[in-house]
Amino acid sequence: MGMFVGQIQHVLRRLLRSPMFTVITLITLGAGIGANTAVFSVIESVLLKPLPFPRPDELVGVWHTAPGVNIQEMHASPATYFTYREESRTFQDIGLWATDTVSVTGLAEPEQVRALNVTESTLPLLGVPPLLGRGFTHQDDSAGSPETVLLT
Protein backbone atom coordinates (compact mmCIF):
# COMPACT_ATOMS: atom_id res chain seq x y z
CA MET A 1 0.00 0.00 0.00
CA GLY A 2 2.87 2.37 0.82
CA MET A 3 4.37 1.81 -2.65
CA PHE A 4 1.07 2.75 -4.29
CA VAL A 5 0.82 5.99 -2.26
CA GLY A 6 4.41 6.84 -3.23
CA GLN A 7 3.63 6.34 -6.91
CA ILE A 8 0.53 8.55 -6.68
CA GLN A 9 2.59 11.30 -5.00
CA HIS A 10 5.20 11.04 -7.75
CA VAL A 11 2.52 11.32 -10.49
CA LEU A 12 0.93 14.35 -8.79
CA ARG A 13 4.32 16.11 -8.52
CA ARG A 14 4.96 15.50 -12.24
CA LEU A 15 1.53 16.84 -13.17
CA LEU A 16 2.03 19.97 -11.05
CA ARG A 17 5.35 20.68 -12.83
CA SER A 18 3.67 20.75 -16.27
CA PRO A 19 0.31 22.51 -15.87
CA MET A 20 -0.42 22.78 -19.63
CA PHE A 21 -0.06 19.02 -20.07
CA THR A 22 -2.30 18.49 -17.03
CA VAL A 23 -5.03 20.79 -18.40
CA ILE A 24 -4.97 19.16 -21.85
CA THR A 25 -5.08 15.71 -20.27
CA LEU A 26 -8.05 16.62 -18.06
CA ILE A 27 -9.94 18.20 -21.00
CA THR A 28 -9.28 15.12 -23.13
CA LEU A 29 -10.45 12.80 -20.37
CA GLY A 30 -13.55 14.93 -19.72
CA ALA A 31 -14.48 15.03 -23.42
CA GLY A 32 -13.96 11.27 -23.76
CA ILE A 33 -16.04 10.46 -20.69
CA GLY A 34 -18.79 12.89 -21.79
CA ALA A 35 -18.95 11.47 -25.31
CA ASN A 36 -18.97 7.91 -23.97
CA THR A 37 -21.82 8.77 -21.59
CA ALA A 38 -23.85 10.42 -24.37
CA VAL A 39 -23.42 7.50 -26.75
CA PHE A 40 -24.28 4.96 -24.05
CA SER A 41 -27.39 6.96 -23.06
CA VAL A 42 -28.67 6.91 -26.63
CA ILE A 43 -27.88 3.21 -27.14
CA GLU A 44 -29.42 2.31 -23.79
CA SER A 45 -32.65 4.18 -24.47
CA VAL A 46 -33.01 2.96 -28.07
CA LEU A 47 -31.67 -0.60 -28.01
CA LEU A 48 -31.41 -1.90 -24.45
CA LYS A 49 -34.38 -0.43 -22.60
CA PRO A 50 -37.60 -2.41 -23.16
CA LEU A 51 -40.57 -0.75 -24.80
CA PRO A 52 -42.92 0.99 -22.33
CA PHE A 53 -45.72 -1.50 -22.97
CA PRO A 54 -46.82 -4.65 -21.17
CA ARG A 55 -45.19 -7.76 -22.69
CA PRO A 56 -43.06 -5.89 -25.28
CA ASP A 57 -41.39 -9.16 -26.31
CA GLU A 58 -44.71 -10.27 -27.86
CA LEU A 59 -45.06 -7.22 -30.15
CA VAL A 60 -43.99 -7.56 -33.78
CA GLY A 61 -44.11 -5.25 -36.79
CA VAL A 62 -45.31 -6.46 -40.17
CA TRP A 63 -44.31 -4.80 -43.44
CA HIS A 64 -44.52 -6.00 -46.99
CA THR A 65 -42.03 -5.77 -49.83
CA ALA A 66 -42.62 -5.57 -53.56
CA PRO A 67 -39.28 -6.42 -55.18
CA GLY A 68 -40.81 -6.40 -58.68
CA VAL A 69 -41.47 -2.67 -58.45
CA ASN A 70 -38.46 -1.98 -56.18
CA ILE A 71 -40.41 -1.18 -52.99
CA GLN A 72 -38.46 -2.33 -49.94
CA GLU A 73 -40.94 -1.40 -47.20
CA MET A 74 -44.65 -1.10 -47.85
CA HIS A 75 -47.31 -0.61 -45.19
CA ALA A 76 -50.34 -2.87 -45.07
CA SER A 77 -53.44 -1.77 -46.93
CA PRO A 78 -56.85 -1.79 -45.21
CA ALA A 79 -57.78 -4.91 -47.20
CA THR A 80 -54.65 -6.69 -45.95
CA TYR A 81 -55.41 -5.56 -42.40
CA PHE A 82 -58.93 -7.02 -42.53
CA THR A 83 -57.57 -10.26 -44.03
CA TYR A 84 -54.99 -10.57 -41.24
CA ARG A 85 -57.57 -9.73 -38.59
CA GLU A 86 -60.14 -12.25 -39.80
CA GLU A 87 -57.96 -15.06 -41.17
CA SER A 88 -54.68 -15.03 -39.21
CA ARG A 89 -53.92 -17.95 -36.91
CA THR A 90 -50.46 -16.63 -36.03
CA PHE A 91 -51.24 -13.30 -34.36
CA GLN A 92 -53.32 -12.85 -31.24
CA ASP A 93 -54.56 -9.59 -32.76
CA ILE A 94 -53.33 -7.00 -35.23
CA GLY A 95 -53.48 -3.23 -35.30
CA LEU A 96 -52.80 -0.77 -38.08
CA TRP A 97 -51.54 2.78 -37.57
CA ALA A 98 -50.38 5.69 -39.71
CA THR A 99 -49.12 9.17 -38.86
CA ASP A 100 -51.16 12.13 -40.01
CA THR A 101 -51.74 15.84 -39.47
CA VAL A 102 -55.20 17.30 -38.99
CA SER A 103 -56.61 20.81 -38.71
CA VAL A 104 -58.46 21.72 -35.53
CA THR A 105 -60.94 24.52 -36.08
CA GLY A 106 -63.27 26.36 -33.79
CA LEU A 107 -63.66 29.92 -32.55
CA ALA A 108 -59.96 30.82 -32.87
CA GLU A 109 -57.52 30.41 -35.75
CA PRO A 110 -57.28 26.86 -37.18
CA GLU A 111 -54.35 24.88 -35.85
CA GLN A 112 -52.58 21.96 -37.47
CA VAL A 113 -51.75 19.14 -35.04
CA ARG A 114 -50.06 15.75 -35.33
CA ALA A 115 -52.35 12.74 -35.25
CA LEU A 116 -52.29 8.96 -35.51
CA ASN A 117 -54.87 7.02 -37.46
CA VAL A 118 -55.29 3.70 -35.65
CA THR A 119 -57.56 0.69 -35.87
CA GLU A 120 -59.66 -0.41 -32.91
CA SER A 121 -57.20 -3.05 -31.70
CA THR A 122 -54.00 -0.96 -31.74
CA LEU A 123 -54.34 0.69 -28.33
CA PRO A 124 -55.49 -2.47 -26.46
CA LEU A 125 -52.55 -4.37 -28.00
CA LEU A 126 -50.19 -1.76 -26.58
CA GLY A 127 -51.99 -1.81 -23.21
CA VAL A 128 -53.05 1.85 -23.46
CA PRO A 129 -56.57 2.35 -22.07
CA PRO A 130 -58.30 5.74 -22.36
CA LEU A 131 -58.34 7.75 -19.14
CA LEU A 132 -61.85 9.06 -19.76
CA GLY A 133 -64.62 7.82 -22.01
CA ARG A 134 -64.48 4.77 -24.21
CA GLY A 135 -61.88 3.35 -26.54
CA PHE A 136 -62.41 2.36 -30.13
CA THR A 137 -64.85 -0.45 -30.88
CA HIS A 138 -65.25 -2.99 -33.67
CA GLN A 139 -68.03 -0.84 -35.15
CA ASP A 140 -65.62 2.12 -35.42
CA ASP A 141 -63.60 0.07 -37.96
CA SER A 142 -66.65 -0.66 -40.07
CA ALA A 143 -67.09 1.03 -43.43
CA GLY A 144 -69.36 4.07 -43.32
CA SER A 145 -69.14 4.54 -39.55
CA PRO A 146 -68.53 8.08 -38.26
CA GLU A 147 -64.95 8.96 -37.34
CA THR A 148 -64.08 8.53 -33.66
CA VAL A 149 -61.44 10.66 -31.97
CA LEU A 150 -59.39 10.12 -28.79
CA LEU A 151 -57.53 13.14 -27.44
CA THR A 152 -54.27 12.99 -25.54
Secondary structure, DSSP 8 states (H G I E B T S, - for coil): -HHHHHHHHHHHHHHHH-HHHHHHHHHHHHHHHHHHHHHHHHHIIIIIS--SSSSGGG-----EEEGGGTEEEE---HHHHHHHHHH-SS-S----EEEEEEEE-SSS--EEEEEEEE-TTHHHHHT---SSS----GGGGSTT--------
